[in-house]
Amino acid sequence: DDINSDQAALLAFRSAVAPRLNDWNSSNSTCSWKGIRCSSNRVTEIRLPASGLYGQLPSGVLGNLTALQVLSLRHNFLTGTIPSDLARCTQLTMINLDSNSFTGDIPSAIFSLPLLTSLTLSNNNFSGPFSADFNNLTQLNTLYLQHNQLSGEIPDLKNLTNLNKFNVSYNNLNGSVPASLRNMPADSFAGMLQLCGQPLTPCAGAPSPAPTPAPGTAPSAPTPGITPSAPVNPNGGGGGGSSSKLSGGAIAGIAVGSVVGALMILVLLVFFCRKRNAWPKDPATKPMVGAPAIRPGEMAGLPKRSSAYPVGAPVSSAPSSVARSSSKKLSFVGNVSRVYDLEDLLRASAEVLGKGTFGTTYKAILETGPVVAVKRLKDANLPEREFRDKASEIGAMQNPYLVPLQAYYYSRDEKLLVYEYVPMGSLSSLLHGSRGSGHMPLSFEARAGIALSAARGIEYIHSTGPRASHGNIKSSNVLLSGLNEARIADQGLAQLVTTPSLNRSARYRAPEVTDVRKISQKADVYSFGVLLMELLTGKTPSNAVNNEEGVDLPKWIHSVPRDDWQTEVFDLELVKQQTAEQEMVLLLQLAIDCTAQHPDSRPTMFEVASRIDEIFLSVSGR
Ligand SMILES: Nc1ncnc2c1ncn2[C@@H]1O[C@H](COP(=O)(O)OP(=O)(O)OP(=O)(O)O)[C@@H](O)[C@H]1O
């Protein structure tokens, strides 16, 4: 084994899955190829994140790279299984195959890699059991398997004493959480109704049983004896036996705070309350009369994540409307299976995330495990048929860089959209939240990675049709899904909500867009350019027309000579880091191109994503 056999293996890899890697050819030294690192004249690292790799990994190829320590192929389009010869790469310490489309069992080859410390196989289609052979990987500190189709019980991972980052959420696992994993956060096990035990709800038969309804079962009335961690009835009832107290017109929100140390305030409240008798206690004996009023309770006093929104005051009066929908069921979209129902949402404890142009968004923690973001739309006055068609179209948009719509609720007076909850907050709060002590400076690599994933999300939207566009690109619609990764939220919403709001995205809006209903792909490119400027300057864009405070970013940046960018334009945090100066300039130049006055002079989103891809690779490959 030497650098020549490494080179031969890489060329075979290239011809199988990476034809676009033009600089991978024998006229350059192998160790200088994009994404490759060497040590002692052997290939030790392959890092090709988001590089457009597609197809199946060839067998008998990677196994020849016997000095390989790092294999990162995340965010590509790889399919099929992982070849078993990977077992020969015994020096591997890190494998990241996140966000591809691999299928089949988790390959047993992985269990013979004794030095592995970090294994990320999330967001693929791996199936089969969760093997107890993971216990072979005694050095493992990171194990991410979320969003696959693993089934059966989780084995006790008692040999993995260094494991501190762990996530298996959204698989098909069942049974009880094994002892070795009980101190992991509940989010690590989210989205699996059949799983129980600490940190989730106790298993049936345990001292304090919690019901775990099977997916798709008919909604039942709130259960008596809801535990204190369940949402609290604003009239003082804990759930059971209190339905008569829920009636009587206005329903107020109550916040129940519990202070843990001086740090944590937990306020629980009814997310949706309902009219007396609207939900029969026993559906079998008392048929439903009319339809439920949907009444989101709003959280009071909860410390907010972002300072951009006022704390929601307690709702003293619920909307007077009573939904008269023909169906009071949630409609699930895309390939989301019915893991919760309207009843679960009604019982969830909720927190206001913010009020936007289209309505209010809540974080809802369902008793059954899932955490979702619920957007309660205002001004959504599309006819039912059109609304449902549009919502299904949005649901069909599946891409790792989009926040997926899971379900919606339609009635005459209430329209709800239920999205996957993205826990790390928005780019807007990351950039403009507190910069006081404890604030971690955001590296250029992280900013470029966020820009790349946002660009890919928009590129995907544009690829779904020549007139398909997002229409509301801005930093609060870029949600962070990892350190260097993000997802675009609110896709399709601009078309779902018909009433134009004059101020919508004014700060990001392209000059030619005079009617917000006439959105276009090139207008998205403009908004994205403003977002890039925000990322690089750390400044909030403002709108001069509205006399807002702040800077009209495109106008200002277009006017500063390139020589002064380092001193005047870039975020001080970036300048201080003294790295990637060239790449910063390239990204700002791209932002300038995106914000060209004339739409035809702006690049396409495909070009934008490719240019950021280059920039990100050159900084992350270091
Ligand atoms: N799926 C989600 N997961 C986590 N946070 C979310 C999710 N969707 C929205 N948010 C956050 O909730 C807050 C409110 O979002 P919302 O979309 O209602 O308003 P906005 O993005 O500020 O404005 P607009 O309505 O114009 O998009 C924002 O801070 C947003 O980042």
The ligand as a Gaussian input file, in Angstrom:
#p B3LYP/6-31G(d) Opt

LIG

0 1
 N      -39.679000      24.970000      12.071000
 C      -39.170000      25.847000      12.920000
 N      -38.325000      25.430000      13.894000
 C      -37.780000      26.327000      14.751000
 N      -38.008000      27.651000      14.719000
 C      -38.830000      28.133000      13.779000
 C      -39.456000      27.262000      12.831000
 N      -40.206000      28.017000      11.995000
 C      -40.059000      29.299000      12.397000
 N      -39.240000      29.386000      13.478000
 C      -38.854000      30.610000      14.189000
 O      -40.021000      31.182000      14.730000
 C      -39.961000      32.594000      14.655000
 C      -41.222000      33.104000      13.993000
 O      -41.260000      32.601000      12.683000
 P      -42.254000      33.178000      11.600000
 O      -41.994000      32.432000      10.332000
 O      -43.624000      33.179000      12.167000
 O      -41.801000      34.684000      11.453000
 P      -40.614000      35.310000      10.670000
 O      -39.764000      34.262000      10.025000
 O      -39.929000      36.242000      11.595000
 O      -41.350000      36.155000       9.566000
 P      -42.168000      35.647000       8.277000
 O      -43.524000      35.287000       8.731000
 O      -42.131000      36.835000       7.376000
 O      -41.429000      34.486000       7.704000
 C      -38.701000      32.954000      13.894000
 O      -37.697000      33.312000      14.828000
 C      -38.305000      31.677000      13.228000
 O      -36.907000      31.610000      13.081000

